[in-house]
Every structure is written in structure tokens, then in C-alpha cells.
Amino acid sequence: MLTRDDLIREYRARGATFPALLVVYGLLLVTMGATALAIV
């Protein structure tokens, strides 16, 4: 299981910019939201 620090370290290693992180988190939120709606 990756910790938050591991994720941050991984993204920095790949040179991800802040906007890129926002896109990743946005996709996660959208995916979770779509799944929740599908279940309901």
C-alpha cells in the first residue's frame, strides 16, 4: 500500500507539475463519482 509521501515522491520523480497532479486527482474524483452514481 502506497502512502501519501510515496505518491508525492513518485510524482516528483516523474517531474509532474502541479496542474498534472490536479488532473490526476480530478480523474480519480470523477471515476469515484461515476461509480457511486452507477451503484445508486
Buried (B, 14 or more C-beta within 10 A) or exposed (E): EEEEEEEEEEBEEEEBEEEEBEEEEEEEEEEEEEEEEEEE
